[in-house]
């Protein structure tokens, strides 16, 4: 069973080795093992449902709780402290498009607001109910999970939108095909969620982002059905699919989608290389992208992420061996780790590896084989479980990301990390801040922040920043620290011309910055489309656009 207040399945854990615990204590201080609220405590605070009975709707208290929050750090703080406060009044489980139309009719006639729900993996507040007098109903699409058609001639597959990543790949690979969309949330996120948030997979450099894979579908709106034909290309006016991509459930409920698929690749391998420091590594990635070298993924960690990754891996002997060898070869403390993949036919994979290796060597990189790359591959969907362990050890962890032109990448990455590391310091005294009412708990807090480039393009790259700080006994103080750090980093990103979201969408957390990216007229256009399809504002209130 999935955890109700954390990531993933209850029976899966990510042990933290003693050496890793010591490393974190050195970086930010010893974490405190603070108690979390029990599920019984949270359920006891659940208000009664405001919904009239309906055969498709459950008002079971635990189901309402499990659909009340996603996976953002504010969500975790609310769940773990027992301060969820706002819950959906019920959960609907449609099994077909007719059921969705029935729920839409129910919502329209009863004045109920609907929140489309895929896998519940949102990290920016997409699925959170907002306060108000109007009843709220979560529309869980998990029963819409079938492969409806596979056109092998055109290499197009049509799925229902509630299918999760593993189930989608299982059904495709049984026929010899793959979509190749592997976000870190792959095990639990859904096709509809990927499209609604313009998701990017870890190997999108080869397979493409979701907007490259999505070619058509069917949407149920409060005013009727919208069909999106799967044309390979069209000059017949603006592309309606682009309106749906990233719409976060505000324009309609995606029920099925047609996707470009590929044959399962003949060959795939993951390799590693070290650079003397960050700058030549970034230059190598830019050269690989701009020369069109056919790798499937590139992930370049900066020096601190490289050190932290090795420290948290729990492979002490491997780390010690790597340390000695790298130092002998004069790859010192500024060294940066690159993990890259090659995917495709055997001939194409060999050629891509040779070409990428040549660029890496030209920039002073040291190729180290496949051991580290294979460790990354095996753990890439298990790593999110580390968040549970860290929380239980007394640490709060969050991530943020952006994308911007190559000319701005280095400065933005550095400044973003700097403001996060200094985020809890009073600039007038140099001391760590104690927020009002904290009884001094916030003094002396340090923040560990590091970054990697995980998506590259010919004209720019995506920066992914991870940061960690100690939890406080007061959940409100832990949340306030997050607000300070997230706000400071977001302002730096906007000042450098970066997007506020490269792959996580907007939701609640990024909404204050969206207008700066879209412009006043752009926001008016989005609102006009929303009103055209949902004039009563039934769908996902408060997300993407203000209500």
Number of C-alpha atoms within 10 A of each C-alpha: 7 13 13 21 24 23 21 20 13 11 8 12 17 14 15 15 15 10 15 20 18 13 17 21 13 10 15 17 19 16 20 15 15 15 11 14 14 13 15 10 12 19 15 9 14 18 13 11 19 16 20 13 11 12 8 16 19 19 20 12 21 15 15 22 23 18 24 25 28 26 20 20 21 23 23 24 23 19 26 21 21 20 17 19 15 19 25 31 29 28 26 23 20 20 16 14 19 11 14 22 18 14 24 25 15 14 20 16 9 13 16 23 22 29 27 24 29 25 24 23 23 24 24 23 24 32 30 26 26 18 12 8 8 14 21 29 30 26 23 20 26 18 14 21 21 16 19 12 12 18 11 13 6 10 13 21 23 22 24 28 29 27 26 25 22 15 17 21 19 14 15 20 15 9 13 13 20 21 22 24 25 22 21 16 21 20 17 20 22 28 28 28 28 29 26 26 25 23 22 24 23 22 24 23 20 18 23 19 23 25 18 13 20 24 21 21 22 20 20 21 21 22 13 13 16 16 13 17 14 18 8 9 8 9 6 6 6 9 12 13 18 13 14 22 20 22 23 29 27 29 27 27 31 27 21 25 25 24 23 23 23 19 16 18 15 12 14 15 16 23 23 23 23 24 28 22 20 19 13 17 26 25 15 23 25 20 17 24 22 14 13 13 17 21 24 22 21 26 20 27 29 25 22 18 20 21 20 19 14 20 19 19 19 16 13 15 9 12 15 12 10 14 17 13 12 17 12 10 11 11 19 16 15 14 22 27 27 27 22 23 26 26 24 21 14 14 11 16 22 16 16 22 21 13 17 24 19 14 19 24 15 12 19 16 25 20 16 13 12 17 12 18 19 17 13 19 16 10 11 16 15 17 14 17 17 17 19 21 16 22 22 17 18 19 24 24 21 18 16 21 24 24 25 22 16 18 11 15 20 13 11 23 24 12 15 25 23 16 21 26 20 20 24 25 21 13 11 6 8 10 14 19 20 18 15 9 11 15 10 12 17 22 16 14 22 20 22 20 23 26 24 26 24 23 25 25 18 15 12 18 24 24 24 21 22 17 20 22 25 26 27 22 16 14 17 17 19 20 20 13 23 23 15 14 22 21 19 18 24 22 15 17 22 17 10 16 16 23 20 25 21 22 24 21 26 26 23 19 19 19 19 16 17 19 15 15 14 14 11 11 10 14 16 14 13 18 17 13 14 20 14 13 20 18 14 13 20 21 28 28 21 17 25 26 22 10 9
